[in-house]
Amino acid sequence: TIVAANVPRACFSICSSSPMLRNLVLLASALSSLAAPTTSIERRRRLAQSIDDCEHGSDGVMIELDELPGGPDKMAFLMSKLGLFTGVDILYKLRSINTVAARLPDTSIDALLHDSQIKSVTANCIIELDPEEGSTTGISAALSWGLDRIDSRTGTDGQYDNSGATGASPLHLSASRLALRPSTPPPLVSPS
């Protein structure tokens, strides 16, 4: 026996005149109520798989909002939805793909997995870069952007000498040159 609890009220007047239509509506209602848990179970499985796939662990989850028809700013909508939960720590927002990285309690993650307006909840994987290969200091062949012009006081020689500067320091920009060593900022050149 199928219970008519999920059948829309408007259907009772229309469906009472057509038993076949009523049975179809009841069947559709029963199937939709059965599909919801399967969807959340599948979402939970995908989240667990994405966590397992993180080679270096994960830090929270990535929450992607499903497409909304017109209306409100999607990021503001997602942020207001996350504001309903306690213990949420927003790590960063990716507006271009309607996604937020956040740390949430498991109960909040479960609620998001059941939310039809959330497209996906996946692991926020930690990425580690491979160590830089080769020497970070010394002389190398000048690359296509012509760095040999700025390290030589006497003209170009086709080589660039970084003198041990590895990029950990800020860049100093001026109108005519670029210095990679903060200990020797370039002189300011006034345009003539």
NULOPA-229194 format. One record per residue (C-alpha): residue number from 1; y, x, z; residue in three letters. Coordinates in Angstrom, 2 decimals, always signed. Example, Ala and Ser with C-alpha at 12.3 -4.5 7.8 and 13.67 -1.06 7.14 Angstrom:
2
PT  seq       py       px       pz  type
PT    1    -4.50   +12.30    +7.80   ALA
PT    2    -1.06   +13.67    +7.14   SER
END
This chain:
192
PT  seq       py       px       pz  type
PT    1    +0.00    +0.00    +0.00   THR
PT    2    +3.42    +1.34    -0.94   ILE
PT    3    +6.22    +0.63    +1.51   VAL
PT    4    +9.48    -0.50    -0.07   ALA
PT    5   +11.67    +1.39    +2.40   ALA
PT    6   +13.08    +3.74    -0.25   ASN
PT    7   +13.69    +1.07    -2.89   VAL
PT    8   +17.38    +0.44    -3.60   PRO
PT    9   +18.62    -2.96    -2.34   ARG
PT   10   +19.95    -3.87    -5.79   ALA
PT   11   +16.40    -3.76    -7.11   CYS
PT   12   +15.12    -6.63    -4.97   PHE
PT   13   +16.98    -9.31    -6.92   SER
PT   14   +16.19    -7.78   -10.32   ILE
PT   15   +12.65    -6.68    -9.52   CYS
PT   16   +11.55   -10.00    -8.02   SER
PT   17   +11.65   -11.61   -11.46   SER
PT   18    +9.50    -8.86   -13.03   SER
PT   19    +6.45    -7.69   -11.07   PRO
PT   20    +5.86    -4.81   -13.49   MET
PT   21    +9.43    -3.53   -13.10   LEU
PT   22    +9.09    -3.85    -9.32   ARG
PT   23    +5.86    -1.80    -9.37   ASN
PT   24    +7.52    +0.88   -11.52   LEU
PT   25   +10.47    +1.13    -9.12   VAL
PT   26    +8.11    +1.34    -6.14   LEU
PT   27    +6.08    +4.05    -7.85   LEU
PT   28    +9.20    +6.06    -8.74   ALA
PT   29   +10.45    +5.71    -5.17   SER
PT   30    +7.14    +6.88    -3.72   ALA
PT   31    +6.97    +9.84    -6.10   LEU
PT   32   +10.53   +10.94    -5.31   SER
PT   33    +9.84   +10.85    -1.57   SER
PT   34    +6.71   +12.95    -2.12   LEU
PT   35    +8.57   +15.44    -4.34   ALA
PT   36   +11.19   +16.33    -1.71   ALA
PT   37    +8.85   +18.19    +0.67   PRO
PT   38    +7.20   +19.98    -2.26   THR
PT   39   +10.60   +21.17    -3.43   THR
PT   40   +11.52   +22.53    +0.00   SER
PT   41    +8.08   +24.13    +0.37   ILE
PT   42    +8.52   +25.77    -3.05   GLU
PT   43   +12.03   +26.94    -2.07   ARG
PT   44   +10.65   +28.39    +1.18   ARG
PT   45    +7.93   +30.19    -0.81   ARG
PT   46   +10.52   +31.64    -3.23   ARG
PT   47   +12.69   +32.82    -0.33   LEU
PT   48    +9.69   +34.49    +1.34   ALA
PT   49    +8.75   +36.12    -1.97   GLN
PT   50   +12.30   +37.41    -2.51   SER
PT   51   +12.31   +38.88    +1.02   ILE
PT   52    +8.96   +40.57    +0.32   ASP
PT   53   +10.33   +41.97    -2.96   ASP
PT   54   +13.19   +43.79    -1.17   CYS
PT   55   +12.01   +47.41    -1.18   GLU
PT   56   +14.49   +48.52    +1.51   HIS
PT   57   +14.68   +45.28    +3.51   GLY
PT   58   +17.27   +42.52    +3.39   SER
PT   59   +20.45   +41.60    +5.18   ASP
PT   60   +20.76   +37.83    +5.33   GLY
PT   61   +20.45   +35.49    +2.36   VAL
PT   62   +22.24   +34.67    -0.88   MET
PT   63   +23.11   +30.96    -1.06   ILE
PT   64   +23.83   +29.63    -4.55   GLU
PT   65   +25.47   +26.24    -4.95   LEU
PT   66   +24.12   +23.95    -7.66   ASP
PT   67   +26.54   +22.77   -10.34   GLU
PT   68   +28.90   +20.07    -9.13   LEU
PT   69   +30.29   +17.59   -11.63   PRO
PT   70   +34.05   +18.31   -11.75   GLY
PT   71   +35.73   +17.72    -8.44   GLY
PT   72   +36.32   +20.19    -5.64   PRO
PT   73   +36.51   +23.96    -5.73   ASP
PT   74   +32.85   +24.96    -5.59   LYS
PT   75   +33.38   +27.91    -3.26   MET
PT   76   +35.46   +25.79    -0.86   ALA
PT   77   +32.73   +23.14    -0.95   PHE
PT   78   +30.02   +25.71    -0.17   LEU
PT   79   +32.11   +27.25    +2.62   MET
PT   80   +32.67   +23.81    +4.18   SER
PT   81   +28.93   +23.15    +3.98   LYS
PT   82   +28.19   +26.47    +5.74   LEU
PT   83   +30.86   +25.65    +8.32   GLY
PT   84   +28.63   +22.86    +9.61   LEU
PT   85   +26.17   +25.43   +10.98   PHE
PT   86   +26.58   +27.60   +14.07   THR
PT   87   +25.92   +31.32   +14.03   GLY
PT   88   +26.91   +31.84   +10.38   VAL
PT   89   +28.18   +35.31    +9.46   ASP
PT   90   +29.63   +35.37    +5.93   ILE
PT   91   +29.10   +38.81    +4.38   LEU
PT   92   +30.82   +38.23    +1.03   TYR
PT   93   +31.60   +35.58    -1.59   LYS
PT   94   +30.73   +35.77    -5.27   LEU
PT   95   +33.02   +33.13    -6.78   ARG
PT   96   +31.96   +33.73   -10.39   SER
PT   97   +28.40   +32.59    -9.63   ILE
PT   98   +29.16   +30.14    -6.77   ASN
PT   99   +27.19   +32.26    -4.30   THR
PT  100   +27.75   +33.41    -0.73   VAL
PT  101   +25.88   +36.16    +1.10   ALA
PT  102   +25.49   +35.29    +4.77   ALA
PT  103   +23.45   +35.81    +7.90   ARG
PT  104   +22.19   +32.49    +9.27   LEU
PT  105   +19.79   +31.28   +11.95   PRO
PT  106   +16.40   +30.10   +10.62   ASP
PT  107   +17.23   +26.46   +11.41   THR
PT  108   +20.30   +26.65    +9.16   SER
PT  109   +18.27   +28.27    +6.38   ILE
PT  110   +15.72   +25.44    +6.66   ASP
PT  111   +18.49   +22.87    +6.30   ALA
PT  112   +19.81   +24.65    +3.19   LEU
PT  113   +16.32   +24.75    +1.68   LEU
PT  114   +16.20   +20.93    +1.98   HIS
PT  115   +19.73   +20.44    +0.57   ASP
PT  116   +19.73   +19.18    -3.03   SER
PT  117   +23.24   +20.59    -3.62   GLN
PT  118   +22.00   +24.14    -2.98   ILE
PT  119   +20.49   +25.68    -6.11   LYS
PT  120   +18.73   +28.58    -4.39   SER
PT  121   +18.43   +30.57    -1.18   VAL
PT  122   +17.18   +34.11    -1.77   THR
PT  123   +17.11   +37.40    +0.12   ALA
PT  124   +20.22   +39.59    +0.14   ASN
PT  125   +18.29   +42.78    -0.63   CYS
PT  126   +19.51   +46.16    +0.57   ILE
PT  127   +19.84   +48.55    -2.36   ILE
PT  128   +19.57   +52.30    -1.93   GLU
PT  129   +20.71   +54.58    -4.72   LEU
PT  130   +18.64   +57.57    -5.75   ASP
PT  131   +20.07   +60.88    -4.60   PRO
PT  132   +22.33   +62.50    -7.14   GLU
PT  133   +20.39   +64.93    -9.24   GLU
PT  134   +21.79   +68.33   -10.13   GLY
PT  135   +24.67   +70.18    -8.61   SER
PT  136   +27.75   +68.32    -7.42   THR
PT  137   +29.87   +71.45    -7.50   THR
PT  138   +30.60   +74.11   -10.01   GLY
PT  139   +31.51   +74.29   -13.65   ILE
PT  140   +30.19   +71.84   -16.21   SER
PT  141   +30.86   +71.13   -19.86   ALA
PT  142   +33.97   +69.00   -20.37   ALA
PT  143   +33.05   +65.39   -21.04   LEU
PT  144   +34.58   +63.11   -23.59   SER
PT  145   +37.54   +62.11   -21.43   TRP
PT  146   +38.87   +65.67   -21.46   GLY
PT  147   +38.84   +66.70   -17.81   LEU
PT  148   +39.19   +70.34   -18.81   ASP
PT  149   +42.86   +69.68   -19.52   ARG
PT  150   +43.69   +69.06   -15.87   ILE
PT  151   +41.81   +71.89   -14.19   ASP
PT  152   +43.26   +74.66   -16.29   SER
PT  153   +46.79   +75.96   -15.91   ARG
PT  154   +46.53   +77.98   -19.12   THR
PT  155   +45.18   +75.43   -21.61   GLY
PT  156   +41.81   +73.97   -22.46   THR
PT  157   +38.60   +75.97   -22.31   ASP
PT  158   +35.98   +73.25   -22.87   GLY
PT  159   +34.80   +73.39   -19.25   GLN
PT  160   +35.71   +71.48   -16.11   TYR
PT  161   +35.71   +73.18   -12.70   ASP
PT  162   +35.65   +70.66    -9.86   ASN
PT  163   +35.87   +73.45    -7.24   SER
PT  164   +33.50   +71.56    -4.96   GLY
PT  165   +35.36   +68.22    -5.00   ALA
PT  166   +32.66   +65.54    -4.95   THR
PT  167   +34.72   +62.38    -4.99   GLY
PT  168   +34.82   +61.72    -1.25   ALA
PT  169   +38.62   +62.05    -1.25   SER
PT  170   +41.23   +59.67    -2.63   PRO
PT  171   +42.70   +60.24    -6.07   LEU
PT  172   +46.34   +61.19    -6.50   HIS
PT  173   +47.96   +59.74    -9.58   LEU
PT  174   +51.21   +60.78   -11.19   SER
PT  175   +52.88   +60.04   -14.47   ALA
PT  176   +51.42   +63.05   -16.25   SER
PT  177   +48.26   +64.22   -14.47   ARG
PT  178   +45.37   +63.34   -12.16   LEU
PT  179   +44.45   +65.50    -9.17   ALA
PT  180   +41.03   +65.29    -7.56   LEU
PT  181   +41.87   +67.45    -4.56   ARG
PT  182   +43.97   +65.78    -1.84   PRO
PT  183   +44.90   +69.18    -0.42   SER
PT  184   +46.93   +69.86    -3.56   THR
PT  185   +48.58   +66.61    -4.63   PRO
PT  186   +50.23   +66.86    -8.03   PRO
PT  187   +53.97   +67.18    -8.25   PRO
PT  188   +55.73   +63.97    -9.11   LEU
PT  189   +57.08   +64.13   -12.63   VAL
PT  190   +60.05   +62.00   -13.52   SER
PT  191   +59.89   +60.48   -16.99   PRO
PT  192   +62.37   +62.12   -19.33   SER
END
